[in-house]
Amino acid sequence: MNYVEKIKKLEELVNRIKKGRTGTQIQLAKEMHTSKTSLNRWFCELRDMGAEIEFDRIMNTYYINNEFYLHVQVTVNNVRQ
């Protein structure tokens, strides 16, 4: 997975969590077409960025327990002379 694809997956994960409809870890990994191991790695990366990600067993969904926004801007300049 390249850098841009990874950023897109992290954005998708954050959006799914914020919507409050993730289901279990296995369900979420399946919906995102990834492995449970990759999903856990992404959770760790988001937590390292400051996201307080927790799981609500009653609602059966992950949620972010703080104000967390993932805003990524990528600019590519390919200037050939």
N, C-alpha and C positions, 0 to 999 in steps of 0.2 A: 504494500500500500504506500503510495507516495504521500508527500506532505499535504497536498490539497485534498486528497481523498480522506486523509485522517481528520483534517479540520472539518470537513463536511460531516463526517461521522460524529465528531464531538458536538457539533452544532445540532445535529439530528437528535442525539442523546439528550442534550439539555432541553430541547424543545419538547420531546416526549415526556421528560420528567416534569417540566413545568405544566404540561397539560394534565398531569395526574392520572395517566392511563397506561402505566408501563407493564403491569402484571408482575409476575415473578421474574427472577433473573433468567431462568431458562426460557420463559415466554418472550422476554425482551430481546434476548440474544437471537432467538429464532426470527422474530419480526425484523430485526436489523440485519439479518443475514450474516451473522458473525458467531464466533464461539463465546462460550461463557468466560474463557480465559481472557480473550480480547476485551470483553465487556468489563471485567474486573480491572484490567489495566487502564481502561478509559476512566472508570470511576476513580482510580488512584490519581490519575493525571488531573482530573477536574478537582479533586480534593486538594491536591498540591497547589492548584490555582486559587483555592479559597472557598470552593463550594462545599457546603455542609450537606452532603447527600445521606439521607436516611431512608429506611423502609418502614412503611406503615402496614402492619400485618392485618389490621382490620379492613383498611381500604384496598389492600393488596396492590400497593404501588410505591414506587420510590418518590421522594420529594426532596426539594432543596430547602433547608431550614434557615437560610439567610438570603440577603439580597445579593444575588450572583447573576452577572451578565457576562456572556461570552461574546465578545465583539472582535472579530478578526478581519483585518483588511490586508489583502495581498495585492501588491503592485509589482508587475513584471515589466522591465524595460529591456528590450532586446535590440540594442543599437549596434548595427554592423557598419563598419567603415571600409 
